[in-house]
Amino acid sequence: VLQICLVFIWVPQNFCKERNETSEEKMIYSTSVMSMMKLLEMEESLKTNLDIYVQEMQSKLDLIKLYQDSLKRVTLTTLEEKEEYVSNPLNAFPMLRRLNQDWPKWLRYIKLAIASKKIKEMEVQLKSAPIDDDLKVALKGMTRIEKFHNLHAEDLTKGVLMGKKLNSHLTAPDCVALGDYYYNQTQFSGSTHWYRMALRVHTHPRGMIYAKVLGLKRKRIYKKYAKALLKESLNSDKSKPTPTEKSEWNRLAKEVTREDNYDNVKKLIDEYLSGDEKIFQEVAARLKRKPTKLERGCRGEWPKKSSPELICRYNRDTSAFLKLAPLKLEFLSVQPMILLYHDVLYENEFKSMRDIAMYNGSMIDGWTYVDFDKKGNPKQQDRVVKMIAFQGTTAPFTLSINRRMADMSGLEMRDNMVLYLTNYGLGGHFGKHVDYVELAKRPPDFFADFGGDRIATALIYASDIPLGGTTVFTKLKIAVQPKKGSALIWFNLNHAGEPDPLTEHSVCPVVLGSRWIISKWIHERQQVFKKPCLA
């Protein structure tokens, strides 16, 4: 009997346990007020979590709206308005950097907040965003503008270009990107100014955007600034560090920016930030090297030349047509001959060329081959441009412009009708070079393959440039500021057909404006019967 009872007791216990588990999974609340009190607790908990979620979503939405407000600009409708906007480097550089660095992070942040078809559209659009190499070119352009024209990080951050206040500015991420560029080039004295400016503008409420979405906390900038200051002090002679020095400096930089040393670093840097920025500028000015001849020319520091030979007159001599419609001519140099013509381009000619270039998408990244190495191979010049070639028979405007260039130079164009339309980019420039090929570097069959050397260069300015973009002849100390409709013509070979090194020239970095030029090289083989006597 005892055994039977034990079995009887044991079986119901297991049975009840299984039944209770099943009942909890499928509990019916409506059969009891006591049970429905549990529902009240459940909904209160869900409501609390929903409130927290809404607060988090609202916080995210507030950040997104803050970023949206930071992107506001005047509506740009016409081609001219859009071109003017992006020809300001303080608009163009931040926009390019944002598309490369910030927008992908914002997209990830927004995706966590809300699902939308628009996210997919934005992802597709960002596949065409600037790549890292593009950003490097833009950074190089910005630093070139800064160096060539002796500009200060503070002025650029506040939207001041060469004394001109613009309706634009740089943000903390922009400043950090410029500081990083200098730092990675081991130009530590250049980086410290930008890191300092980044800390100055990394303020509330924008600072929340930089920290939460972009991962750019003030603490990170403090450490970057500390490393740059340390390496700047170690690299007092500004020479390129050896691998051993670089390794030792990196070790010291890690030591200085250790987490347990951060409070000391911050305290020291805060003392720096309490000082007037003008003091830093004065110290930097004392330590800067003397400007090069080219930089002085770009800054407009060369005295204007005057001579009885350098006159202005109407040219009626170089073609029969000019006897009826003479052109305004200014002599800039006689040996070598450099001529500046005025009012030689019609607006519809330039617009026709520009429209073809822009709407056909046929402009390519251009470096002009103006020199050859010792083996006779063309060398690439450092030039930030896009260009397109127009053949002489493609449109009426190419014929009329070639005819005008022939009238201005007195040279033959018939077998060389190609014209180049070139547009310079952010901080675009062209380093010192000559347009002829030195005798020792001429490849075999040079005359047959290249039509001989370039006897002359013809260049028409198709736009005004408010700041920068000057053509300078470094050895002659002649600077020509682009003026829409003017044409610059110079002879690369002397009257004996020999290269003239005094024609060495350069294009200063474009600071503000869109530099459009129409150019061509005129070859000597065509001039058998028309080569001018310049003696």
C-alpha positions as CSV (number, residue, x, y, z in Angstrom):
1,V,0.0,0.0,0.0
2,L,2.8,2.4,0.8
3,Q,4.5,1.8,-2.5
4,I,1.2,2.5,-4.3
5,C,0.8,5.7,-2.5
6,L,4.2,6.9,-3.3
7,V,3.7,6.4,-6.9
8,F,0.3,8.1,-6.7
9,I,1.9,11.1,-5.1
10,W,4.9,11.3,-7.4
11,V,3.0,11.2,-10.7
12,P,0.6,14.2,-10.0
13,Q,3.5,16.4,-8.9
14,N,5.2,16.1,-12.3
15,F,1.9,16.5,-14.0
16,C,1.1,19.7,-12.2
17,K,4.5,21.2,-12.9
18,E,4.2,20.6,-16.6
19,R,0.7,22.0,-16.5
20,N,1.8,25.2,-14.7
21,E,4.5,25.9,-17.3
22,T,2.0,25.5,-20.1
23,S,-0.5,27.7,-18.3
24,E,2.1,30.6,-17.9
25,E,2.9,30.5,-21.6
26,K,-0.7,30.7,-22.6
27,M,-2.2,32.7,-19.7
28,I,-5.7,34.0,-20.0
29,Y,-5.8,37.3,-18.2
30,S,-9.4,38.3,-18.7
31,T,-10.8,35.7,-16.4
32,S,-9.5,37.5,-13.3
33,V,-9.1,41.1,-12.2
34,M,-6.0,40.1,-10.3
35,S,-4.5,38.7,-13.6
36,M,-5.3,41.9,-15.4
37,M,-3.4,43.9,-12.9
38,K,-0.3,42.2,-14.3
39,L,-1.3,43.7,-17.7
40,L,-1.3,47.1,-16.2
41,E,2.2,46.6,-15.0
42,M,3.2,45.3,-18.3
43,E,1.9,48.3,-20.3
44,E,3.3,50.7,-17.8
45,S,6.7,49.1,-18.4
46,L,6.3,49.3,-22.1
47,K,5.1,52.9,-21.9
48,T,8.2,53.8,-19.9
49,N,10.4,52.1,-22.5
50,L,8.6,53.9,-25.3
51,D,9.0,57.2,-23.6
52,I,12.8,56.5,-23.3
53,Y,12.8,55.5,-27.0
54,V,11.0,58.7,-28.0
55,Q,13.4,60.8,-26.0
56,E,16.4,59.0,-27.7
57,M,14.7,59.4,-31.1
58,Q,14.0,63.0,-30.4
59,S,17.6,63.5,-29.4
60,K,18.7,61.9,-32.6
61,L,16.2,64.0,-34.6
62,D,17.5,67.2,-32.9
63,L,21.0,66.3,-34.0
64,I,19.9,65.6,-37.5
65,K,18.0,68.9,-37.6
66,L,21.1,70.7,-36.3
67,Y,23.1,69.3,-39.1
68,Q,20.4,70.1,-41.6
69,D,20.5,73.8,-40.4
70,S,24.3,73.8,-40.8
71,L,23.9,72.9,-44.5
72,K,21.5,75.7,-45.3
73,R,22.6,78.1,-48.1
74,V,21.0,80.5,-50.5
75,T,19.1,78.7,-53.3
76,L,21.3,78.5,-56.4
77,T,19.5,78.2,-59.7
78,T,21.6,79.5,-62.5
79,L,24.9,78.1,-63.8
80,E,26.6,81.3,-62.9
81,E,25.4,81.2,-59.3
82,K,26.5,77.6,-58.8
83,E,29.9,78.3,-60.4
84,E,30.4,81.4,-58.2
85,Y,29.5,79.4,-55.1
86,V,31.9,76.5,-55.7
87,S,34.7,78.9,-56.9
88,N,35.0,80.0,-53.3
89,P,37.4,77.5,-51.6
90,L,35.7,78.1,-48.2
91,N,32.6,76.7,-49.8
92,A,34.1,74.1,-52.1
93,F,36.6,72.4,-49.7
94,P,34.1,71.9,-46.8
95,M,31.5,70.5,-49.2
96,L,34.0,68.1,-50.8
97,R,35.3,67.0,-47.3
98,R,31.7,66.5,-46.0
99,L,30.8,64.3,-48.9
100,N,33.9,62.2,-48.4
101,Q,34.0,62.0,-44.6
102,D,30.8,63.1,-42.9
103,W,27.9,62.0,-45.1
104,P,28.6,58.2,-44.9
105,K,28.7,58.5,-41.1
106,W,25.4,60.5,-41.1
107,L,23.8,57.9,-43.3
108,R,24.7,55.1,-40.8
109,Y,23.4,57.3,-37.9
110,I,20.1,58.0,-39.7
111,K,19.6,54.3,-40.7
112,L,19.7,53.4,-37.0
113,A,17.0,55.9,-36.3
114,I,14.5,55.2,-39.1
115,A,14.0,53.0,-42.1
116,S,13.1,54.8,-45.3
117,K,13.4,54.4,-49.1
118,K,15.2,57.7,-49.1
119,I,18.1,56.1,-47.3
120,K,18.6,53.8,-50.3
121,E,18.5,56.7,-52.6
122,M,21.1,58.5,-50.5
123,E,23.3,55.4,-50.5
124,V,23.2,55.3,-54.3
125,Q,24.1,59.0,-54.5
126,L,27.1,58.6,-52.2
127,K,28.6,56.0,-54.4
128,S,29.6,58.9,-56.6
129,A,31.0,61.0,-53.7
130,P,34.6,62.2,-53.8
131,I,37.2,59.5,-53.1
132,D,40.1,59.9,-50.7
133,D,42.5,60.9,-53.5
134,D,40.1,63.7,-54.4
135,L,40.1,64.9,-50.9
136,K,44.0,64.9,-50.8
137,V,44.0,67.1,-54.0
138,A,41.6,69.5,-52.3
139,L,43.7,69.6,-49.1
140,K,46.8,70.2,-51.2
141,G,45.0,73.1,-52.9
142,M,43.9,74.7,-49.7
143,T,47.4,74.5,-48.2
144,R,48.8,75.9,-51.4
145,I,46.5,78.9,-51.1
146,E,47.5,79.3,-47.5
147,K,51.3,79.2,-48.2
148,F,51.5,81.1,-51.4
149,H,49.5,84.0,-50.1
150,N,50.8,83.9,-46.5
151,L,47.3,83.4,-45.0
152,H,46.5,82.6,-41.4
153,A,44.4,79.6,-40.2
154,E,42.3,82.0,-38.1
155,D,41.4,84.2,-41.0
156,L,40.5,81.2,-43.3
157,T,38.4,79.7,-40.5
158,K,36.4,82.9,-40.1
159,G,35.9,83.3,-43.8
160,V,38.5,86.0,-44.6
161,L,40.5,85.5,-47.8
162,M,43.3,88.0,-48.4
163,G,41.5,90.7,-46.4
164,K,38.1,90.0,-48.1
165,K,35.3,88.9,-45.7
166,L,33.2,86.2,-47.3
167,N,29.9,84.7,-46.3
168,S,31.5,81.3,-45.5
169,H,33.6,79.7,-42.8
170,L,35.4,76.4,-41.8
171,T,34.2,74.0,-39.2
172,A,36.1,71.9,-36.6
173,P,36.2,68.8,-38.9
174,D,37.5,71.0,-41.7
175,C,40.3,72.4,-39.5
176,V,41.2,68.9,-38.2
177,A,41.4,67.6,-41.8
178,L,43.8,70.4,-42.7
179,G,45.8,69.8,-39.5
180,D,46.0,66.1,-40.3
181,Y,47.2,66.8,-43.8
182,Y,50.1,68.9,-42.5
183,Y,50.9,66.5,-39.7
184,N,51.1,63.5,-42.1
185,Q,53.4,65.6,-44.3
186,T,55.6,66.1,-41.2
187,Q,54.9,69.8,-41.4
188,F,54.1,70.0,-37.7
189,S,54.3,73.8,-37.5
190,G,51.5,74.0,-40.1
191,S,49.3,71.5,-38.3
192,T,49.4,73.1,-34.8
193,H,47.5,76.2,-36.0
194,W,44.7,74.1,-37.5
195,Y,44.3,71.9,-34.5
196,R,44.2,75.0,-32.3
197,M,41.5,76.5,-34.5
198,A,39.6,73.2,-34.4
199,L,39.4,73.4,-30.6
200,R,38.3,77.0,-30.8
201,V,35.3,76.3,-33.0
202,H,34.5,72.9,-31.5
203,T,31.8,74.4,-29.3
204,H,28.2,73.7,-28.2
205,P,25.8,72.8,-29.9
206,R,27.8,71.8,-33.0
207,G,30.3,70.0,-30.8
208,M,27.6,67.4,-30.1
209,I,27.3,66.6,-33.8
210,Y,31.1,66.2,-34.1
211,A,31.3,64.0,-31.0
212,K,28.2,61.8,-31.4
213,V,28.0,61.3,-35.1
214,L,31.4,62.0,-36.5
215,G,33.4,60.6,-33.6
216,L,35.4,63.9,-33.3
217,K,35.5,64.6,-29.5
218,R,37.4,67.5,-28.1
219,K,39.5,65.0,-26.2
220,R,40.7,63.6,-29.5
221,I,41.7,67.0,-30.8
222,Y,43.5,67.8,-27.6
223,K,45.7,64.7,-28.1
224,K,46.3,65.6,-31.8
225,Y,47.4,69.1,-30.8
226,A,49.7,67.8,-28.0
227,K,51.4,65.4,-30.4
228,A,51.9,68.2,-33.0
229,L,53.2,70.6,-30.5
230,L,55.7,68.0,-29.2
231,K,57.0,67.2,-32.7
232,E,57.1,70.8,-33.7
233,S,59.4,71.5,-30.8
234,L,61.6,68.5,-31.7
235,N,61.7,69.4,-35.3
236,S,62.9,73.0,-34.8
237,D,64.9,73.1,-38.0
238,K,61.9,71.8,-40.1
239,S,64.0,69.2,-41.8
240,K,62.5,65.9,-42.8
241,P,62.9,63.4,-39.9
242,T,64.9,60.3,-40.3
243,P,63.2,56.9,-39.7
244,T,65.0,56.7,-36.3
245,E,63.9,60.2,-35.3
246,K,60.3,59.5,-36.5
247,S,60.2,56.3,-34.4
248,E,61.5,58.1,-31.3
249,W,59.1,61.0,-31.8
250,N,56.2,58.6,-32.1
251,R,57.2,56.9,-28.9
252,L,57.4,60.3,-27.0
253,A,54.0,61.3,-28.5
254,K,52.4,58.2,-27.2
255,E,53.9,58.8,-23.8
256,V,52.7,62.4,-23.7
257,T,49.1,61.5,-24.7
258,R,48.7,58.5,-22.3
259,E,45.3,58.4,-20.8
260,D,46.6,59.0,-17.2
261,N,48.4,62.1,-18.5
262,Y,45.4,63.6,-20.3
263,D,44.4,66.0,-17.5
264,N,47.8,67.6,-17.6
265,V,47.8,67.9,-21.4
266,K,44.4,69.5,-21.3
267,K,45.4,72.0,-18.7
268,L,48.5,73.0,-20.6
269,I,46.6,73.4,-23.9
270,D,43.8,75.3,-22.2
271,E,46.4,77.8,-21.1
272,Y,47.5,78.1,-24.8
273,L,43.9,78.6,-25.9
274,S,43.5,81.5,-23.4
275,G,46.1,83.5,-25.3
276,D,45.2,85.9,-28.2
277,E,45.5,84.2,-31.6
278,K,47.4,87.2,-32.8
279,I,50.3,86.2,-30.6
280,F,50.5,82.8,-32.3
281,Q,50.5,84.6,-35.7
282,E,53.3,86.9,-34.7
283,V,55.4,84.0,-33.5
284,A,54.7,82.0,-36.7
285,A,55.6,85.1,-38.8
286,R,59.1,85.3,-37.2
287,L,59.8,81.6,-37.8
288,K,58.6,81.6,-41.5
289,R,61.1,81.3,-44.3
290,K,61.5,84.2,-46.7
291,P,59.0,84.0,-49.6
292,T,60.3,82.7,-53.0
293,K,60.4,84.9,-56.0
294,L,57.3,83.1,-57.3
295,E,55.4,83.7,-54.1
296,R,56.3,87.4,-54.1
297,G,55.0,87.6,-57.7
298,C,51.8,85.9,-56.7
299,R,51.4,88.3,-53.8
300,G,51.7,91.3,-56.1
301,E,55.0,92.4,-54.5
302,W,56.9,93.0,-57.7
303,P,57.2,96.6,-58.8
304,K,55.5,97.5,-62.1
305,K,57.9,97.8,-65.0
306,S,58.1,101.0,-67.0
307,S,60.1,101.6,-70.2
308,P,59.8,103.8,-73.4
309,E,59.5,100.5,-75.3
310,L,56.6,99.3,-73.2
311,I,53.7,101.2,-74.8
312,C,50.0,100.7,-75.5
313,R,48.7,101.2,-79.0
314,Y,46.3,99.8,-81.6
315,N,47.8,97.0,-83.7
316,R,47.0,97.5,-87.4
317,D,50.1,95.7,-88.7
318,T,50.1,92.0,-88.3
319,S,47.2,91.2,-90.8
320,A,45.2,93.0,-93.5
321,F,42.0,92.6,-91.5
322,L,43.5,94.6,-88.6
323,K,43.8,97.7,-90.8
324,L,40.0,97.7,-90.7
325,A,39.5,96.5,-87.1
326,P,42.6,97.2,-85.1
327,L,43.1,95.5,-81.7
328,K,44.2,97.1,-78.4
329,L,47.8,96.0,-77.8
330,E,50.0,96.4,-74.7
331,F,53.7,95.6,-74.8
332,L,54.8,93.8,-71.6
333,S,58.3,92.9,-72.8
334,V,60.3,93.3,-75.9
335,Q,63.1,90.6,-75.3
336,P,61.4,88.1,-75.1
337,M,58.3,89.5,-76.9
338,I,55.3,89.4,-74.5
339,L,52.1,91.0,-75.7
340,L,48.8,91.6,-73.9
341,Y,45.7,92.3,-76.1
342,H,42.4,93.6,-74.7
343,D,38.8,92.8,-75.6
344,V,39.5,90.0,-78.1
345,L,36.9,87.4,-77.0
346,Y,33.1,87.4,-77.6
347,E,30.9,86.2,-74.7
348,N,29.0,83.8,-77.0
349,E,32.2,82.2,-78.2
350,F,33.2,81.3,-74.6
351,K,29.7,80.1,-73.6
352,S,29.5,77.9,-76.7
353,M,32.8,76.2,-75.7
354,R,31.9,76.0,-72.0
355,D,28.4,74.5,-72.7
356,I,29.9,71.7,-74.9
357,A,32.5,71.0,-72.3
358,M,30.0,70.9,-69.4
359,Y,27.0,69.2,-70.8
360,N,28.8,66.6,-72.9
361,G,30.9,65.7,-69.9
362,S,33.9,65.6,-72.1
363,M,36.4,67.6,-69.9
364,I,39.2,65.4,-68.6
365,D,41.8,65.8,-65.8
366,G,44.6,67.6,-67.5
367,W,48.3,67.8,-67.0
368,T,50.1,69.5,-69.9
369,Y,53.3,67.8,-71.2
370,V,55.6,70.8,-71.5
371,D,58.9,69.1,-70.9
372,F,60.8,65.9,-71.6
373,D,63.1,63.8,-69.5
374,K,66.6,62.7,-70.5
375,K,65.2,59.7,-72.4
376,G,62.9,62.0,-74.5
377,N,59.7,61.0,-72.7
378,P,57.2,63.7,-71.7
379,K,57.1,64.6,-68.1
380,Q,53.9,65.5,-66.2
381,Q,53.6,68.8,-64.5
382,D,51.7,69.3,-61.2
383,R,48.6,71.1,-62.4
384,V,45.0,71.0,-61.0
385,V,42.7,71.4,-64.0
386,K,40.2,69.9,-66.3
387,M,40.5,70.5,-70.1
388,I,39.0,69.7,-73.4
389,A,40.5,70.0,-76.9
390,F,38.5,71.5,-79.8
391,Q,39.6,70.7,-83.3
392,G,39.7,73.6,-85.7
393,T,36.7,72.4,-87.8
394,T,34.3,71.4,-85.0
395,A,32.5,74.7,-84.7
396,P,32.4,78.3,-86.1
397,F,33.9,79.7,-82.9
398,T,37.1,77.7,-83.2
399,L,37.7,79.1,-86.7
400,S,37.1,82.7,-85.5
401,I,39.3,82.4,-82.4
402,N,42.1,80.8,-84.4
403,R,41.8,83.6,-87.0
404,R,42.1,86.2,-84.2
405,M,45.1,84.5,-82.7
406,A,46.7,84.6,-86.1
407,D,46.0,88.3,-86.4
408,M,47.4,89.0,-82.9
409,S,50.6,86.9,-83.4
410,G,51.2,87.4,-87.1
411,L,51.8,83.6,-87.3
412,E,50.3,80.8,-89.4
413,M,47.6,78.6,-87.8
414,R,46.3,76.6,-90.8
415,D,47.9,73.2,-89.9
416,N,47.3,73.5,-86.2
417,M,43.8,74.6,-85.4
418,V,43.3,72.8,-82.1
419,L,42.2,74.9,-79.1
420,Y,42.3,73.9,-75.5
421,L,39.6,75.1,-73.0
422,T,40.9,74.7,-69.5
423,N,39.2,75.2,-66.1
424,Y,41.3,75.3,-62.9
425,G,40.1,73.6,-59.7
426,L,40.4,74.3,-56.0
427,G,43.7,76.1,-55.4
428,G,44.6,75.2,-59.0
429,H,48.0,76.3,-60.2
430,F,50.7,75.5,-62.7
431,G,54.3,75.3,-61.4
432,K,57.3,77.0,-63.0
433,H,57.9,75.7,-66.6
434,V,58.8,76.7,-70.1
435,D,56.8,75.9,-73.2
436,Y,59.7,75.0,-75.4
437,V,61.7,71.8,-75.3
438,E,65.4,72.2,-74.4
439,L,67.8,71.1,-77.2
440,A,69.4,68.4,-75.1
441,K,66.0,66.8,-74.2
442,R,64.5,66.7,-77.7
443,P,63.6,63.2,-78.6
444,P,64.5,61.6,-82.0
445,D,62.4,62.9,-84.9
446,F,61.3,65.8,-82.7
447,F,60.7,68.1,-85.7
448,A,58.7,65.5,-87.7
449,D,56.6,64.2,-84.7
450,F,55.9,67.4,-82.9
451,G,55.9,70.0,-85.7
452,G,59.1,71.5,-84.3
453,D,59.3,73.5,-81.1
454,R,56.6,75.8,-79.8
455,I,57.6,79.2,-81.3
456,A,54.8,81.0,-79.4
457,T,52.0,80.5,-76.9
458,A,48.6,82.1,-77.2
459,L,46.3,82.3,-74.1
460,I,42.9,84.0,-73.9
461,Y,41.4,84.7,-70.4
462,A,37.8,83.7,-70.6
463,S,36.9,84.8,-67.0
464,D,37.7,87.4,-64.4
465,I,39.5,86.1,-61.3
466,P,38.9,88.3,-58.2
467,L,41.9,86.7,-56.2
468,G,44.8,84.7,-57.4
469,G,45.3,82.9,-60.7
470,T,48.0,85.4,-61.9
471,T,50.3,84.4,-64.8
472,V,53.8,85.3,-63.7
473,F,57.1,85.3,-65.6
474,T,59.5,84.6,-62.7
475,K,62.7,85.6,-64.4
476,L,61.3,88.8,-65.8
477,K,59.2,89.7,-62.7
478,I,56.2,90.3,-64.9
479,A,52.7,89.4,-63.4
480,V,49.5,89.4,-65.5
481,Q,46.2,89.3,-63.6
482,P,43.5,87.5,-65.7
483,K,40.9,89.8,-67.2
484,K,38.0,88.4,-69.2
485,G,38.5,89.0,-72.9
486,S,42.3,89.7,-72.7
487,A,44.8,87.6,-74.6
488,L,48.5,87.0,-73.6
489,I,50.9,86.0,-76.3
490,W,54.6,85.4,-75.9
491,F,57.4,84.0,-78.1
492,N,59.2,81.0,-76.6
493,L,62.0,81.1,-79.3
494,N,64.1,84.1,-80.2
495,H,64.5,85.5,-83.7
496,A,67.2,82.9,-84.3
497,G,64.9,80.0,-83.4
498,E,66.6,79.3,-80.1
499,P,64.8,78.6,-76.8
500,D,64.6,81.7,-74.6
501,P,64.8,80.7,-70.8
502,L,63.4,84.1,-69.9
503,T,60.0,82.8,-70.9
504,E,59.8,80.6,-67.8
505,H,56.4,81.2,-66.3
506,S,53.9,79.9,-63.8
507,V,50.2,80.2,-62.8
508,C,49.6,81.3,-59.2
509,P,47.1,79.3,-57.1
510,V,43.5,80.4,-57.8
511,V,42.2,81.8,-54.5
512,L,38.7,83.0,-55.5
513,G,37.0,82.6,-58.8
514,S,36.7,80.1,-61.7
515,R,39.8,80.4,-64.0
516,W,38.8,79.6,-67.6
517,I,41.4,80.0,-70.4
518,I,41.5,79.2,-74.1
519,S,45.0,78.4,-75.3
520,K,47.1,76.9,-78.0
521,W,50.8,76.4,-78.8
522,I,52.0,77.6,-82.2
523,H,54.7,75.4,-83.8
524,E,57.7,76.5,-85.8
525,R,57.2,74.1,-88.7
526,Q,54.2,76.1,-89.8
527,Q,56.0,79.4,-89.9
528,V,58.4,78.7,-92.8
529,F,57.2,81.8,-94.6
530,K,55.7,83.8,-91.8
531,K,58.3,83.7,-89.0
532,P,58.4,87.2,-87.7
533,C,61.7,89.2,-87.4
534,L,61.8,90.3,-83.7
535,A,65.2,92.0,-84.0
